[in-house]
Amino acid sequence: MTTGSPMAKSDAETVLHELFVRGLDGDAVAYRDFLQKLSAHLRAFLARRLFGWPDEVEDLVQECLLAMHNQRHTYQSDQPLTAWVHAIARYKMIDLLRSKAGREALHEPLDDDLAVFADSATEASDARRDLAGLLDTLPDRHRLPIVHVKLEGLSVAEAARLTGMSESAVKVGIHRGLKALASKIGRSPS
């Protein structure tokens, strides 16, 4: 539970507001810093709302930054900046969702009983079995980093903590392991 008053400004609000106002007054360095910090703020704001579409988040961040730059003259400096930023971001997000809904309406839903789904499930099971067999041929110092980072989606730091390896060793293990796997199946690593 927070002890501050409901009217207290958040750290993000304070920093962004100061940089933005200085930028509006002609401080180019402050405006550049504002855009960098705002990008990170928007990325987090939008990623929480569009977690199923990570590729859309970055495009939307850029659209929001452009809209905010073009509409910066409409901002009233006595009002919370993050409220103004979030309003613009929500409008951009709604536009994205409307355009996606319009495109999705053009697609016919697939019947779940189609043979293609049964085949793909079998193929996926076969691929998992084949991959597990290939990974088992690698030493732990190569196999574990690949499993944790590439298959389970952990960060390098998390994999390092889990395996007791250094972050550099995890990265090297992934690189060498993928190279070894690629040579086993006769392909170059990508």
Protein Blocks (a to p, Z undefined) as FASTA:
>chain_A
ZZbdfkbccfklmmmmmmmmmmmnopaklmmmmmmmmmmmmmmmmmmmmmmlmmlmmmmm
mmmmmmmmmmmmmpcfkbcfklmmmmmmmmmmmmmmmmmmmmmmmpccddfkbmklmmmm
mmmmmmmmmmmmmmmmpcfklmmmmmmmmmnopafklmmmmnopafklmmmmmmmmmmmm
mmmnopacZZ
